[in-house]
């Protein structure tokens, strides 16, 4: 029978048992996605309205209160609705998916590595949601405003649904994953791969890497790039501060711990 509880590091499972556990966890993760997808399809009008919110009201000609992207094909409204619902479902089901992933790789970790990994894994969904919220309320309005108003007198600007929703989803997901910078820095420091001091000495290379990553975000406009760089640099600097206090490798903690007092021998 397949098990859903994490396997202990000391447990020894056969290949068939590992595959059975993997199948069960994939089913659970897939079930969470399907439930979230069904919820998003049921409320697809609300989902599309939330996705349309960053668009300015005057993005299409005429007296409209809300900008509604255009479609140019018979099947595009249906396929676009499914795609947007799937994007939202992934975000909603992410905590369950991450837990199943963590529970599957847990047996490969030693007890020390597990103590390092567990707190970091628990913060991943919160950082991801923080990145999505920042992208939705800050990055998307600024990027859309800049891109739609750039040289607007020379073009008949129409917002196509499929392209806009792809841009919307990729921007939110990309910022959600980029907000995992503190997790990466704390993990490499706790595992002894590098140190906060070494990262601080190479800060200029880290900022250059952040600029390159921000430049590769969907939109490729300077406004999106600069706005995205600001929180990433703040997260990097904040991660260095946290790493100085909590990023000490476990083997160094054991070395610096005071030696245990010897147990007195009973009188003979």
Secondary structure by P-SEA (a helix, b strand, c coil): ccccccccccccccaaaaaaaaaaaaaaaaaaaaaaaaaaaaaaaaaaaaaacccccccccccccbbbbbbcccaaaaaaaaaaaaaaaaaaaaaaaaaaaaaaacccccaaaaaacaaaaaaaaaaaaaaaaaaacccaaaaaaaaaaccccccbbbbbaaaaaaaaaaaaaaaaaaaaaaaaaaaaaaaccccaaaaaaaaaaaaaaaaaaaaacccccaaaaaaaaaaaaaaaaaaaaaaacccccaaaaaaacccccccccccc
